[in-house]
Amino acid sequence: MILKNKYKIYIKKILGKGGFGCVYKGKNLENKQKIAIKCDEKIKYNKKEFKIYKLLNEHFNTFDFIDYYETKDKSYLFLPLFNKNCDSLLKKYSFTIKDICMLTIQILQQIHNLHKVNIIHCDIKPDNLLWDINTNKFKLIDFGLSKVFIKDTKHVEKIKSQSRCGTLRYMSINSHEKFTLSRKDDLISLCYTIIYLNRSNLPWKGIKNKYSSKKKIYLKIRNLKKLFNKNLDDYEIPEPLIFLLKYSNNLKFNQKPNYLYLIKVFYLYLKKNDFKYDGKWSWIKK
């Protein structure tokens, strides 16, 4: 199928499925570039995401290509086709401590940029961290759930809402308890994501298979997260990750994180262990 007279979408080549539609493989017919096309029957999510990508591009030149198209009943978001996400990589390889530190530095930098334009991601997880084989760096993607946290020059207030936001395994306690999210919640979700990649596990992984009701599942996972946060030092977790999670949990709701300091913590850990931030991921063959 041809869209906008210049994009070919391969309907049978599905790259991923989610609550916000399907992602298909495609091609930019003007330059033969392989692309990803996110298709959604709800217009608002792709449209919002496109605006965020555009905003990030204007400020930080995040992506070399983005485009958007909508019909009466569908919306299409056109993006670069990246190699693999962290979840896919974890199924084939192990993330070494050097991988973990380099990855965290890159994503912290991107979270910082996102927060600079007054937007929080709200759904940081391994699936949304994609390895760009062309730049050899990881990209934070999928802004379908993102929210503005500064409105009319004022920080949003912390109030109870009707629903949780994010992915169950990686959402913060605030999200479990249906509170408004802020910058600290992005950092907490990043922590759970990176710890998962480091350990290939989290204490609450698989819990949903043991309970029949959603209420019991959410309650049990929330309680396990609280226990985990309290007893962090009892787990074999790299020192900078423990620091990042404790720091993030101790932030006030509307407090601005010290991103540069957090990034420095991971750089120093690399240096202390005789590693270099050189982009040499453990899964790349010499």
Contacts in CASP RR format, 6 or more apart in sequence:
PFRMAT RR
TARGET T0000
AUTHOR 0000-0000-0000
METHOD contacts of the structure
MODEL  1
MILKNKYKIYIKKILGKGGFGCVYKGKNLENKQKIAIKCDEKIKYNKKEF
KIYKLLNEHFNTFDFIDYYETKDKSYLFLPLFNKNCDSLLKKYSFTIKDI
CMLTIQILQQIHNLHKVNIIHCDIKPDNLLWDINTNKFKLIDFGLSKVFI
KDTKHVEKIKSQSRCGTLRYMSINSHEKFTLSRKDDLISLCYTIIYLNRS
NLPWKGIKNKYSSKKKIYLKIRNLKKLFNKNLDDYEIPEPLIFLLKYSNN
LKFNQKPNYLYLIKVFYLYLKKNDFKYDGKWSWIKK
1 8 0 8 1.000
1 9 0 8 1.000
1 11 0 8 1.000
2 8 0 8 1.000
2 9 0 8 1.000
2 29 0 8 1.000
3 9 0 8 1.000
3 37 0 8 1.000
3 69 0 8 1.000
3 76 0 8 1.000
4 67 0 8 1.000
4 69 0 8 1.000
6 28 0 8 1.000
6 29 0 8 1.000
6 30 0 8 1.000
7 26 0 8 1.000
7 27 0 8 1.000
7 28 0 8 1.000
7 29 0 8 1.000
7 35 0 8 1.000
7 37 0 8 1.000
7 67 0 8 1.000
7 69 0 8 1.000
7 76 0 8 1.000
7 78 0 8 1.000
8 26 0 8 1.000
8 27 0 8 1.000
8 29 0 8 1.000
9 24 0 8 1.000
9 26 0 8 1.000
9 37 0 8 1.000
9 39 0 8 1.000
9 76 0 8 1.000
10 24 0 8 1.000
10 25 0 8 1.000
10 26 0 8 1.000
10 27 0 8 1.000
11 24 0 8 1.000
13 24 0 8 1.000
13 25 0 8 1.000
13 26 0 8 1.000
14 22 0 8 1.000
14 23 0 8 1.000
14 24 0 8 1.000
14 25 0 8 1.000
15 23 0 8 1.000
15 24 0 8 1.000
15 25 0 8 1.000
15 36 0 8 1.000
15 81 0 8 1.000
16 22 0 8 1.000
16 23 0 8 1.000
17 23 0 8 1.000
20 38 0 8 1.000
20 40 0 8 1.000
20 42 0 8 1.000
20 45 0 8 1.000
20 46 0 8 1.000
20 144 0 8 1.000
21 38 0 8 1.000
21 39 0 8 1.000
21 40 0 8 1.000
21 41 0 8 1.000
22 38 0 8 1.000
22 39 0 8 1.000
23 36 0 8 1.000
23 37 0 8 1.000
23 38 0 8 1.000
23 39 0 8 1.000
24 36 0 8 1.000
24 37 0 8 1.000
24 39 0 8 1.000
25 34 0 8 1.000
25 35 0 8 1.000
25 36 0 8 1.000
25 37 0 8 1.000
25 81 0 8 1.000
26 34 0 8 1.000
26 35 0 8 1.000
26 36 0 8 1.000
26 37 0 8 1.000
26 81 0 8 1.000
27 33 0 8 1.000
27 34 0 8 1.000
27 35 0 8 1.000
28 34 0 8 1.000
28 35 0 8 1.000
28 65 0 8 1.000
28 78 0 8 1.000
33 65 0 8 1.000
33 80 0 8 1.000
33 81 0 8 1.000
34 81 0 8 1.000
35 65 0 8 1.000
35 78 0 8 1.000
35 79 0 8 1.000
35 80 0 8 1.000
35 81 0 8 1.000
36 78 0 8 1.000
36 79 0 8 1.000
36 80 0 8 1.000
36 81 0 8 1.000
36 82 0 8 1.000
37 76 0 8 1.000
37 77 0 8 1.000
37 78 0 8 1.000
37 79 0 8 1.000
38 46 0 8 1.000
38 49 0 8 1.000
38 76 0 8 1.000
38 77 0 8 1.000
38 78 0 8 1.000
38 79 0 8 1.000
39 74 0 8 1.000
39 75 0 8 1.000
39 76 0 8 1.000
40 46 0 8 1.000
40 74 0 8 1.000
40 75 0 8 1.000
40 77 0 8 1.000
41 73 0 8 1.000
41 74 0 8 1.000
41 75 0 8 1.000
42 75 0 8 1.000
43 70 0 8 1.000
43 74 0 8 1.000
43 75 0 8 1.000
45 75 0 8 1.000
45 144 0 8 1.000
46 68 0 8 1.000
46 70 0 8 1.000
46 75 0 8 1.000
46 76 0 8 1.000
46 77 0 8 1.000
47 68 0 8 1.000
47 70 0 8 1.000
47 75 0 8 1.000
48 143 0 8 1.000
48 144 0 8 1.000
48 146 0 8 1.000
49 77 0 8 1.000
49 142 0 8 1.000
49 143 0 8 1.000
49 144 0 8 1.000
49 146 0 8 1.000
50 66 0 8 1.000
50 68 0 8 1.000
50 77 0 8 1.000
52 119 0 8 1.000
52 143 0 8 1.000
52 146 0 8 1.000
53 62 0 8 1.000
53 63 0 8 1.000
53 66 0 8 1.000
53 77 0 8 1.000
53 79 0 8 1.000
53 143 0 8 1.000
54 66 0 8 1.000
55 117 0 8 1.000
55 119 0 8 1.000
56 62 0 8 1.000
56 63 0 8 1.000
56 113 0 8 1.000
56 114 0 8 1.000
56 117 0 8 1.000
57 63 0 8 1.000
57 66 0 8 1.000
59 113 0 8 1.000
59 116 0 8 1.000
59 117 0 8 1.000
60 113 0 8 1.000
62 110 0 8 1.000
62 113 0 8 1.000
62 139 0 8 1.000
63 79 0 8 1.000
63 80 0 8 1.000
63 139 0 8 1.000
64 80 0 8 1.000
65 78 0 8 1.000
65 79 0 8 1.000
65 80 0 8 1.000
66 77 0 8 1.000
66 78 0 8 1.000
66 79 0 8 1.000
67 77 0 8 1.000
67 78 0 8 1.000
68 75 0 8 1.000
68 76 0 8 1.000
68 77 0 8 1.000
68 78 0 8 1.000
69 75 0 8 1.000
69 76 0 8 1.000
69 78 0 8 1.000
70 76 0 8 1.000
79 141 0 8 1.000
80 132 0 8 1.000
82 130 0 8 1.000
82 131 0 8 1.000
82 132 0 8 1.000
82 133 0 8 1.000
82 139 0 8 1.000
82 141 0 8 1.000
83 130 0 8 1.000
83 131 0 8 1.000
83 132 0 8 1.000
83 133 0 8 1.000
84 130 0 8 1.000
84 131 0 8 1.000
85 126 0 8 1.000
85 127 0 8 1.000
85 128 0 8 1.000
85 129 0 8 1.000
85 130 0 8 1.000
85 131 0 8 1.000
86 95 0 8 1.000
86 103 0 8 1.000
86 126 0 8 1.000
86 127 0 8 1.000
86 129 0 8 1.000
86 130 0 8 1.000
86 131 0 8 1.000
86 138 0 8 1.000
86 193 0 8 1.000
86 197 0 8 1.000
87 125 0 8 1.000
87 126 0 8 1.000
87 127 0 8 1.000
89 95 0 8 1.000
89 131 0 8 1.000
89 283 0 8 1.000
90 126 0 8 1.000
90 197 0 8 1.000
90 200 0 8 1.000
92 283 0 8 1.000
93 282 0 8 1.000
93 283 0 8 1.000
94 200 0 8 1.000
94 282 0 8 1.000
95 103 0 8 1.000
95 197 0 8 1.000
95 198 0 8 1.000
95 282 0 8 1.000
96 282 0 8 1.000
97 198 0 8 1.000
97 238 0 8 1.000
97 273 0 8 1.000
97 275 0 8 1.000
98 270 0 8 1.000
98 273 0 8 1.000
98 275 0 8 1.000
98 282 0 8 1.000
99 281 0 8 1.000
99 282 0 8 1.000
100 194 0 8 1.000
100 197 0 8 1.000
100 198 0 8 1.000
100 238 0 8 1.000
100 241 0 8 1.000
101 238 0 8 1.000
101 240 0 8 1.000
101 266 0 8 1.000
101 267 0 8 1.000
101 269 0 8 1.000
101 270 0 8 1.000
101 275 0 8 1.000
101 277 0 8 1.000
102 270 0 8 1.000
102 277 0 8 1.000
102 279 0 8 1.000
102 281 0 8 1.000
103 129 0 8 1.000
103 138 0 8 1.000
103 194 0 8 1.000
103 197 0 8 1.000
104 190 0 8 1.000
104 194 0 8 1.000
104 240 0 8 1.000
104 241 0 8 1.000
104 244 0 8 1.000
104 266 0 8 1.000
105 263 0 8 1.000
105 266 0 8 1.000
105 267 0 8 1.000
105 277 0 8 1.000
106 137 0 8 1.000
106 138 0 8 1.000
107 124 0 8 1.000
107 129 0 8 1.000
107 138 0 8 1.000
107 140 0 8 1.000
107 190 0 8 1.000
108 190 0 8 1.000
108 259 0 8 1.000
108 262 0 8 1.000
108 263 0 8 1.000
108 266 0 8 1.000
109 259 0 8 1.000
109 263 0 8 1.000
110 139 0 8 1.000
110 140 0 8 1.000
111 121 0 8 1.000
111 124 0 8 1.000
111 140 0 8 1.000
111 186 0 8 1.000
111 187 0 8 1.000
111 190 0 8 1.000
111 259 0 8 1.000
112 259 0 8 1.000
112 260 0 8 1.000
114 120 0 8 1.000
114 121 0 8 1.000
114 140 0 8 1.000
114 146 0 8 1.000
114 186 0 8 1.000
115 149 0 8 1.000
115 183 0 8 1.000
115 186 0 8 1.000
115 256 0 8 1.000
115 257 0 8 1.000
115 259 0 8 1.000
118 148 0 8 1.000
118 149 0 8 1.000
118 150 0 8 1.000
119 143 0 8 1.000
119 146 0 8 1.000
119 147 0 8 1.000
119 148 0 8 1.000
119 149 0 8 1.000
120 146 0 8 1.000
120 147 0 8 1.000
120 149 0 8 1.000
120 181 0 8 1.000
120 182 0 8 1.000
120 183 0 8 1.000
120 185 0 8 1.000
120 186 0 8 1.000
121 128 0 8 1.000
121 140 0 8 1.000
121 143 0 8 1.000
121 145 0 8 1.000
121 146 0 8 1.000
121 186 0 8 1.000
121 189 0 8 1.000
122 145 0 8 1.000
122 146 0 8 1.000
122 147 0 8 1.000
122 165 0 8 1.000
122 166 0 8 1.000
122 181 0 8 1.000
122 185 0 8 1.000
122 186 0 8 1.000
123 142 0 8 1.000
123 144 0 8 1.000
123 145 0 8 1.000
123 146 0 8 1.000
123 165 0 8 1.000
123 166 0 8 1.000
123 167 0 8 1.000
123 189 0 8 1.000
124 140 0 8 1.000
124 170 0 8 1.000
124 186 0 8 1.000
124 189 0 8 1.000
124 190 0 8 1.000
124 193 0 8 1.000
125 167 0 8 1.000
125 169 0 8 1.000
125 170 0 8 1.000
125 189 0 8 1.000
125 193 0 8 1.000
126 193 0 8 1.000
126 196 0 8 1.000
126 197 0 8 1.000
127 142 0 8 1.000
128 140 0 8 1.000
128 141 0 8 1.000
128 142 0 8 1.000
129 138 0 8 1.000
129 139 0 8 1.000
129 140 0 8 1.000
129 141 0 8 1.000
129 193 0 8 1.000
130 138 0 8 1.000
130 139 0 8 1.000
130 141 0 8 1.000
131 137 0 8 1.000
131 138 0 8 1.000
131 139 0 8 1.000
131 281 0 8 1.000
132 138 0 8 1.000
132 139 0 8 1.000
136 279 0 8 1.000
136 281 0 8 1.000
137 279 0 8 1.000
145 165 0 8 1.000
145 166 0 8 1.000
147 165 0 8 1.000
147 181 0 8 1.000
148 156 0 8 1.000
149 155 0 8 1.000
149 156 0 8 1.000
149 181 0 8 1.000
149 182 0 8 1.000
149 183 0 8 1.000
150 156 0 8 1.000
155 182 0 8 1.000
155 254 0 8 1.000
156 180 0 8 1.000
156 182 0 8 1.000
157 180 0 8 1.000
158 179 0 8 1.000
158 180 0 8 1.000
158 182 0 8 1.000
158 253 0 8 1.000
158 254 0 8 1.000
159 179 0 8 1.000
159 180 0 8 1.000
160 177 0 8 1.000
160 178 0 8 1.000
160 179 0 8 1.000
161 178 0 8 1.000
161 179 0 8 1.000
161 180 0 8 1.000
162 178 0 8 1.000
163 178 0 8 1.000
164 171 0 8 1.000
164 175 0 8 1.000
164 176 0 8 1.000
164 178 0 8 1.000
164 218 0 8 1.000
165 171 0 8 1.000
165 175 0 8 1.000
165 181 0 8 1.000
166 175 0 8 1.000
166 189 0 8 1.000
168 208 0 8 1.000
168 217 0 8 1.000
168 218 0 8 1.000
168 221 0 8 1.000
169 192 0 8 1.000
169 196 0 8 1.000
169 202 0 8 1.000
169 204 0 8 1.000
169 205 0 8 1.000
169 221 0 8 1.000
170 189 0 8 1.000
170 192 0 8 1.000
170 193 0 8 1.000
170 196 0 8 1.000
171 185 0 8 1.000
171 189 0 8 1.000
172 181 0 8 1.000
172 184 0 8 1.000
172 185 0 8 1.000
172 188 0 8 1.000
172 189 0 8 1.000
173 188 0 8 1.000
173 222 0 8 1.000
173 225 0 8 1.000
173 226 0 8 1.000
173 229 0 8 1.000
174 180 0 8 1.000
174 181 0 8 1.000
174 182 0 8 1.000
174 184 0 8 1.000
174 185 0 8 1.000
174 188 0 8 1.000
175 181 0 8 1.000
175 185 0 8 1.000
176 218 0 8 1.000
176 221 0 8 1.000
176 222 0 8 1.000
176 225 0 8 1.000
177 222 0 8 1.000
180 253 0 8 1.000
182 253 0 8 1.000
182 254 0 8 1.000
183 251 0 8 1.000
183 255 0 8 1.000
183 256 0 8 1.000
183 257 0 8 1.000
184 248 0 8 1.000
184 249 0 8 1.000
184 251 0 8 1.000
184 252 0 8 1.000
184 253 0 8 1.000
184 255 0 8 1.000
184 257 0 8 1.000
187 244 0 8 1.000
187 247 0 8 1.000
187 248 0 8 1.000
187 251 0 8 1.000
187 257 0 8 1.000
187 262 0 8 1.000
188 245 0 8 1.000
188 248 0 8 1.000
188 249 0 8 1.000
190 244 0 8 1.000
191 241 0 8 1.000
191 244 0 8 1.000
191 245 0 8 1.000
191 248 0 8 1.000
192 202 0 8 1.000
192 225 0 8 1.000
194 241 0 8 1.000
194 244 0 8 1.000
195 202 0 8 1.000
195 237 0 8 1.000
195 241 0 8 1.000
195 245 0 8 1.000
196 202 0 8 1.000
196 205 0 8 1.000
198 237 0 8 1.000
198 238 0 8 1.000
198 241 0 8 1.000
199 235 0 8 1.000
199 236 0 8 1.000
199 237 0 8 1.000
202 228 0 8 1.000
203 224 0 8 1.000
203 227 0 8 1.000
203 228 0 8 1.000
204 220 0 8 1.000
204 221 0 8 1.000
204 224 0 8 1.000
204 225 0 8 1.000
204 228 0 8 1.000
207 217 0 8 1.000
207 220 0 8 1.000
207 221 0 8 1.000
207 224 0 8 1.000
208 217 0 8 1.000
208 221 0 8 1.000
210 220 0 8 1.000
211 217 0 8 1.000
211 220 0 8 1.000
228 235 0 8 1.000
229 245 0 8 1.000
229 249 0 8 1.000
232 242 0 8 1.000
232 245 0 8 1.000
232 246 0 8 1.000
233 242 0 8 1.000
238 269 0 8 1.000
239 269 0 8 1.000
240 265 0 8 1.000
240 266 0 8 1.000
240 269 0 8 1.000
243 265 0 8 1.000
244 262 0 8 1.000
244 265 0 8 1.000
247 257 0 8 1.000
247 262 0 8 1.000
248 257 0 8 1.000
251 257 0 8 1.000
267 277 0 8 1.000
270 276 0 8 1.000
270 277 0 8 1.000
END
